[in-house]
Amino acid sequence: MNDRPYARELLATARDAFSTEILPALPERLRYTGLMIANALAIAQREVAAGDAPARAEYERLCKLLSERPAPLAGDRLYGVLAGYNRRLADEIRAGRFDGKESAAMVEHLRRTTEEKLAVSNPKALPGKNQSQEST
Amino acid sequence: MTNLNDPATRQRLTEFVARAAGARNASIIALEQMSGGAVQENWALDVDLDGELRRWVLRTDARAAVRESLTRAQEYAVLKIAHASNVFAPEPLHLCEDPSVTGRLFFIMQRLPGVAAGHRVTREEKLVPDPGQLARELAANLARLHRIKPTQPGLGFLKTMLARDDIAHYRSYLDTLSQAYPVLEWGLRWCEVNAPQRQETTFIHRDYRTGNFLVHDGHLSGVLDWEFPAFGNPLEDIGWICARCWRFARPDLTVGGIAGVEDFIPEYERVSGRHVSPQDLDYWQVMAHLRWAVIALQQVGRHLSGTDPSLELALTGHILGQLELEILNLTGDT
């Protein structure tokens, strides 16, 4: 087992030092790269903090939608099964199996999955949050 | 990167310009690369032709052409026709198809004044004192562009992409990926089920949005980047300029971060004689976000595959969630 501080703590400390000490000292032409590095560190930090919880929630909802019995999966096995279930869901959506009344529960699942993803990748874009936009 | 300022190249370019313009004396006053353009390079070219100063842009391939993009000769042909149809666009002047001049094909066009950068156009009030007026100019200009019909001679190389062609195209791309994208599949299925019964087909620009047009003295000066046109449903261009990703500093303003739809749609309807319903607008905004999602996946793919490792491309992968949320919001109450 690694010694503390763990990855999550190291990322937080590194990002803090980068944002308060390096970023303000960067010349204008490097500022955009600096902002991208700070953003990448923040995403990585939130991903480590969230752990398996979002994947686990997504898996349990998918089991319900696809009429599968949920198993106590974790780690690589969880992500492997999740990828397979998402492929099945995608194929069934394309084949029109969620066109009718079944769409409500499926779309609700997609919305929650998307919001869980945004909580890691871009929490500012979550509904009810300040709508600031990153554009290229 | 091409170096057009190498003395021998500059000499050959001077000779080409004199010949093409029918001038007795030509000399290059200034030649420098302009910012932007990862795929194509633009060079600001000032030339003295028999004592008269001309301000031009030389546009040339930066590297191997990307898929789905027109060749310079095709782009030149498109610009000729757009310009002749009273669309605000730089006038194309000379096409060079002889690779011995600079090593690559290029064309020369008029250099229009103005600012294109999306974050400036949507933020700096002095650049756009009357945003409603600019939105109406963009609408009228788009309506004129949509008067170019598939029967137009000289554009036979353009493909036709109607709603179902777009859907098939995006699906075939998703099928090449190892990961599945259920939200995008849902958006595509929704577009398939709700596809317009009757579709008009006109010339479409396919990248008509903030960041791709010049604003000068608060007015539309010209539309740039004619790389991706096709024949298709004209409403596709309206969905694209209204997509969230082009609103830059003003996500609250639907039309490219410049104005609300009330300043754009009525003027487009007036000049085009075409009706745009709120359902049409939703439909083509969903399609726009699907297209942008596919582009984002292609960009992050360049990073992940190792062909083009870059932090910017890597982070593009993380805008997918925003696009998916927008698709879910637009496909409405379930």
Contacts between the chains, C-beta under 8 A, distances in Angstrom:
chain1	res1	chain2	res2	distance
A	33	B	311	7.0
A	36	B	311	5.0
A	36	B	312	6.3
A	36	B	315	5.9
A	37	B	311	7.0
A	39	B	315	6.3
A	40	B	311	6.4
A	40	B	314	7.2
A	40	B	315	6.4
A	43	B	318	6.0
A	83	B	179	6.6
A	83	B	180	7.3
A	86	B	179	7.6
A	86	B	180	4.5
A	86	B	182	5.7
A	87	B	180	4.2
A	89	B	180	7.2
A	89	B	182	4.8
A	89	B	185	7.9
A	90	B	180	3.9
A	90	B	181	6.6
A	90	B	182	4.8
A	90	B	185	4.4
A	91	B	180	7.8
A	93	B	182	6.1
A	93	B	185	4.4
A	93	B	186	5.3
A	93	B	189	5.3
A	94	B	171	7.2
A	94	B	185	5.3
A	94	B	188	7.2
A	94	B	189	6.1
A	96	B	189	6.8
A	96	B	193	7.9
A	98	B	186	7.6
A	98	B	189	7.7
A	99	B	189	7.3
A	99	B	193	6.5
A	103	B	334	5.2
A	104	B	334	4.5
A	106	B	186	7.6
A	107	B	186	6.9
A	107	B	328	6.7
A	107	B	331	7.5
A	107	B	334	4.2
A	108	B	334	7.2
A	110	B	182	6.0
A	110	B	183	5.1
A	110	B	186	6.0
A	110	B	324	7.7
A	110	B	328	6.1
A	111	B	325	7.8
A	111	B	328	5.3
A	113	B	182	7.8
A	113	B	183	7.7
A	114	B	183	6.1
A	114	B	321	5.7
A	114	B	324	4.8
A	114	B	325	5.2
A	114	B	328	6.3
A	115	B	325	7.4
A	117	B	320	8.0
A	117	B	321	4.5
A	117	B	324	7.8
A	118	B	321	4.3
A	118	B	322	7.0
A	118	B	325	6.5
A	121	B	318	4.1
A	121	B	319	7.9
A	121	B	320	7.8
A	121	B	321	5.1
A	122	B	318	6.5
A	122	B	319	7.4
A	122	B	321	6.2
A	122	B	322	6.2
A	125	B	321	6.9
A	125	B	322	4.6
A	125	B	325	6.6
A	127	B	325	7.6
A	131	B	251	5.0
A	131	B	252	7.4
A	132	B	251	7.3
A	133	B	244	6.7
A	133	B	245	7.7
A	133	B	247	6.2
A	133	B	248	7.0
A	133	B	251	4.6
A	133	B	322	7.8
A	134	B	319	6.4
A	135	B	118	6.5
A	135	B	119	7.5
A	135	B	245	5.8
A	135	B	246	7.1
A	135	B	247	7.3
A	135	B	248	5.0
A	136	B	245	7.9
A	136	B	312	7.8
A	136	B	316	7.3
